[in-house]
């Protein structure tokens, strides 16, 4: 028997509420870390998510372009240090995305 939620048009409404910026598991992981921590440096983020430098940089640039992430570059001694922090807009967008996921799951369970 096929589940009835497949034919429920309301499910597509919930899917449309999801934020495309967080469809990537990498960006989802980045925002999850940034929302939990006040800020995180490039090396820690790279290690936590097991990403290459280029992959991390390109996904972070996409989030920064949307205004979801703030980037601060500095030198500690002679070594460059890049810190990332979620902006209020980013926190709000991520929370709304998670809420939409919860609604979708609840709809599919009912």
N, C-alpha and C positions, 0 to 999 in steps of 0.2 A: 504494500500500500504506500502511495506517495504522500508525504507530509503535506498538510494543507497550507503551511506557511509559504510554500513556494509560489502559490497562486495569489497570495495576499499582496495587493498593491501597496498596502501601508508599509511593508518591509522596504520597498524601494524608497519610500519617503525617508526612512531612517538612514538608509545607506547614503542618500544625498546629503544628509546632515554631517557626514564624516568629513574631516578636513583633509584634503588631498596632500597637504604638506607633510602629514604624518603617515601616509600610506607605506612609506619605506620603513623597514624594520630598523634601519640605521638611524633615521631621524626620530623615530619613535623612542629608541633607546637613548639617543642624545637628550631629548627633551625630558624623558623620565629622570635621567641623572641630574639634569640642570634644575628641574623643579624641586628635587629632594635636597640638593646641595646649593648653597648660596652662590658659589662659583667653582669652576673646575679648570685645571690647566690642560693644555693640549696633550701632554704625555699621559696624564692620568686618564683622560677621556679615550685616547687611543688604546691604551692598555685594557681599560674596562670593557670596551666594545670590540677589541681585537680587530682593529681597522688599520689599513695602510695610511700613510700620511696624506696621499692624494685623495683617497676616499673620504677620510675625515674632513679634509679641507673643503672638498666640493659640496658635501652635504651641509656643512656648517655655513658655507657661503650662501646656500639657498635659504637657510633659516634666517641668516642675517639680513638678506635682501628683503624678506617678508617682515622684518622688524621684530622677529621672535627671539632673537639672540643679540646680545651686546658683546663685542669683542674688545679686549683691552690688551695692547701689546706693550711690553716693557722689557728692560734689561735687568737681570739680577746678576750683578757683577758684570761679566762680559758675555753672559749667556742670554740669548733671547728667551722670553717667557710670554706665552699667549694665554690669557685667561678668558673664559667664557662664562656668561651669566644669562639666564632667561630674563627677558623683559616682562613687564606687566602684561603687555599685549600677548607675548608668547605664553605666559602662564595661563592667561584667560583662554586663549585659543586651544591650548592643550587640555585644559579642564573641560572645555566644551566638547572636544573630540572624545575624551573618555566618557563623558556623560552620554554622548550619542551612541557609543559602543555598548554601554550598559543598557540603554533603551532598546537597541537592536536585539541584544541577547534576551532580554526579558520578553520582547515581542515574539521572538522565535520560540521561546519556552511556553508561551501561553496558547 
